[in-house]
Amino acid sequence: MRALFLQHDHVSPPGPVADAFAAHGFEIVEQVVVPGENFETPNVTFNHPNPTDFDVLVPMGSPWGAWDDACIGNWLTPELEWLRTAQAADVPIFGICFGGQALARALGGSVAPGPKAEIGWHVIQSDDPEFIPHGPWFQWHYDRWQLPPGATEIARSAVASQAYVIGRSLGLQFHPEVLSGTLETWLATDGKPALIADGQDPDTLIAMCKAFDADAAQRAHNLVDQFLSRVARITAVK
């Protein structure tokens, strides 16, 4: 079995989510859409692979908006079609943040800026805590989706919908893959001014991440377990 992790930038590794899929016997394949040299000019051309070559697709987060065709339309428009094709072919999708937003848009929902950002560790309201625990979950987003037809929302915050299921696919607004090392990289790349503008201290958030690392990794593993058994309905080998 093969799981494709589609990383939209060069500074967002799949972390414990990939570890969890690997523990179930998946071969982990990683592809980066926007290479580091194009971070400031992200409207690149990218050839998405055949989705049916994989057993699970994991489109990940992005510093760019899933609504922003002017900024990233060269690859965003093809990615929406790619996600539609995958869903029609019954290939399970585990969409993280931008990935969950793009899936919602691809399937007839919409994505737009939210009323405010959610950055840092947040508790969410879940209709199914065994599947999506209340948290805390790490967040870093400015946008939110409107659910596509046929989707079932299973978690939310005061700001945004946080998780939905549609067919054999799952959309997440939060970041189960983020540990302290990823946050440190984001802050070193371009995230520190945004975090300070949000009224937060970078050192404090890094310290919180380090304190949560072990628990966050375990939550990521549990979430993948639940996704595979309850949504994707894949009998994997541990």
BAMARNU-949696 format. One line per 2 residues: number of its first residue (from 0); their letters; for each residue x, y, z of C-alpha. Coordinates in steps of 0.1 Angstrom, whole numbers, plus 5000, padded with zeros to 4 digits. Last residue first. Layout:
NUM> A> X,Y,Z; ...
This chain:
237> KV> 5004,4969,5118; 4988,4957,5086
235> AT> 4961,4978,5071; 4924,4969,5066
233> IR> 4912,5000,5047; 4878,5013,5055
231> AV> 4888,5048,5044; 4864,5063,5070
229> RS> 4861,5040,5100; 4892,5018,5100
227> LF> 4917,5039,5082; 4905,5072,5097
225> QD> 4904,5058,5132; 4939,5045,5131
223> VL> 4951,5078,5115; 4935,5097,5144
221> NH> 4951,5075,5170; 4985,5080,5155
219> AR> 4981,5118,5154; 4968,5118,5190
217> QA> 5000,5099,5200; 5022,5124,5182
215> AD> 5004,5153,5199; 5008,5136,5234
213> AD> 5046,5133,5229; 5050,5168,5214
211> FA> 5027,5187,5239; 5055,5201,5261
209> KC> 5076,5209,5231; 5047,5226,5215
207> MA> 5040,5247,5245; 5077,5258,5246
205> IL> 5075,5268,5210; 5044,5288,5217
203> TD> 5061,5306,5245; 5092,5314,5225
201> PD> 5071,5328,5197; 5052,5352,5219
199> QG> 5016,5358,5207; 4996,5389,5199
197> DA> 4984,5378,5165; 5009,5403,5150
195> IL> 5036,5384,5168; 5025,5352,5152
193> AP> 5024,5368,5117; 5058,5383,5122
191> KG> 5073,5349,5133; 5058,5329,5104
189> DT> 5082,5336,5075; 5109,5309,5075
187> AL> 5123,5308,5110; 5088,5307,5125
185> WT> 5078,5279,5102; 5110,5259,5110
183> EL> 5104,5263,5147; 5068,5251,5143
181> TG> 5080,5220,5124; 5104,5211,5151
179> SL> 5078,5216,5178; 5054,5191,5164
177> VE> 5028,5195,5136; 5013,5165,5119
175> PH> 4978,5168,5135; 4974,5202,5120
173> FQ> 4938,5216,5123; 4912,5222,5096
171> LG> 4907,5185,5088; 4889,5170,5059
169> LS> 4883,5132,5058; 4876,5110,5028
167> RG> 4859,5076,5022; 4826,5093,5013
165> IV> 4826,5128,5028; 4837,5132,5064
163> YA> 4842,5166,5081; 4865,5182,5105
161> QS> 4872,5217,5120; 4844,5240,5109
159> AV> 4856,5275,5118; 4858,5303,5143
157> AS> 4838,5291,5174; 4854,5257,5169
155> RA> 4841,5227,5149; 4840,5189,5147
153> IE> 4820,5162,5130; 4807,5179,5099
151> TA> 4791,5154,5075; 4796,5161,5038
149> GP> 4770,5154,5011; 4771,5188,4995
147> PL> 4804,5206,5002; 4810,5222,5035
145> QW> 4819,5259,5036; 4856,5261,5043
143> RD> 4877,5284,5065; 4906,5307,5060
141> YH> 4932,5323,5083; 4950,5291,5095
139> WQ> 4975,5279,5120; 4961,5253,5143
137> FW> 4975,5227,5167; 4950,5205,5184
135> PG> 4941,5204,5221; 4921,5183,5216
133> HP> 4884,5176,5216; 4891,5141,5203
131> IF> 4882,5134,5167; 4873,5097,5163
129> EP> 4866,5087,5200; 4855,5123,5205
127> DD> 4826,5120,5180; 4805,5151,5179
125> SQ> 4836,5172,5186; 4839,5207,5199
123> IV> 4875,5220,5196; 4903,5228,5220
121> HW> 4930,5250,5206; 4968,5251,5205
119> GI> 4984,5278,5184; 4970,5300,5157
117> EA> 4934,5305,5147; 4931,5336,5125
115> KP> 4900,5358,5125; 4867,5363,5107
113> GP> 4875,5336,5082; 4890,5341,5047
111> AV> 4872,5321,5020; 4868,5285,5009
109> SG> 4838,5270,4991; 4819,5237,4988
107> GL> 4813,5218,4956; 4836,5189,4958
105> AR> 4868,5207,4948; 4861,5235,4973
103> AL> 4858,5210,5002; 4889,5191,4990
101> AQ> 4908,5224,4988; 4899,5233,5023
99> GG> 4908,5198,5037; 4942,5201,5019
97> FC> 4947,5237,5031; 4942,5223,5067
95> IG> 4950,5186,5063; 4931,5164,5039
93> FI> 4931,5127,5044; 4918,5114,5010
91> PV> 4906,5079,5002; 4906,5069,4965
89> DA> 4870,5062,4955; 4877,5070,4918
87> AQ> 4852,5099,4920; 4871,5112,4950
85> AT> 4904,5109,4932; 4891,5127,4901
83> RL> 4876,5155,4922; 4910,5159,4941
81> WE> 4929,5161,4908; 4904,5186,4895
79> LE> 4910,5208,4925; 4948,5202,4921
77> PT> 4947,5214,4885; 4931,5247,4896
75> LW> 4956,5251,4925; 4987,5244,4903
73> NG> 4987,5274,4880; 4961,5291,4902
71> IC> 4986,5298,4929; 4984,5336,4936
69> AD> 4955,5347,4913; 4936,5315,4922
67> DW> 4935,5324,4959; 4907,5303,4974
65> AG> 4928,5275,4988; 4949,5303,5004
63> WP> 4987,5303,5005; 5009,5293,5035
61> SG> 5000,5256,5027; 4988,5226,5045
59> MP> 4988,5189,5034; 4972,5168,5007
57> VL> 4973,5133,5020; 4962,5108,4993
55> VD> 4955,5071,5002; 4959,5039,4983
53> FD> 4980,5054,4956; 4985,5049,4918
51> TP> 4948,5059,4915; 4957,5095,4921
49> NP> 4978,5097,4889; 5005,5121,4898
47> HN> 5000,5159,4899; 5022,5178,4875
45> FT> 5032,5211,4890; 5035,5245,4873
43> VN> 5045,5273,4896; 5025,5302,4910
41> PT> 5046,5301,4943; 5068,5332,4936
39> EF> 5081,5339,4971; 5085,5302,4980
37> NE> 5099,5295,4945; 5134,5286,4955
35> GP> 5121,5264,4983; 5101,5242,4959
33> VV> 5064,5246,4955; 5045,5213,4949
31> VQ> 5066,5190,4971; 5061,5152,4967
29> EV> 5064,5126,4995; 5057,5089,4991
27> IE> 5053,5068,5023; 5050,5030,5018
25> FG> 5021,5020,5040; 5024,4991,5065
23> HA> 5002,5004,5092; 5032,5018,5111
21> AF> 5040,5037,5080; 5006,5054,5081
19> AD> 5013,5065,5117; 5048,5077,5109
17> AV> 5033,5098,5081; 5009,5114,5105
15> PG> 5038,5117,5131; 5057,5141,5109
13> PP> 5043,5150,5074; 5071,5176,5068
11> SV> 5060,5212,5062; 5090,5234,5052
9> HD> 5092,5229,5014; 5057,5240,5005
7> HQ> 5026,5223,4991; 5035,5189,5006
5> LF> 5014,5162,4989; 5019,5131,5011
3> LA> 5011,5101,4989; 5003,5069,5008
1> RM> 5011,5035,4992; 5000,5000,5000
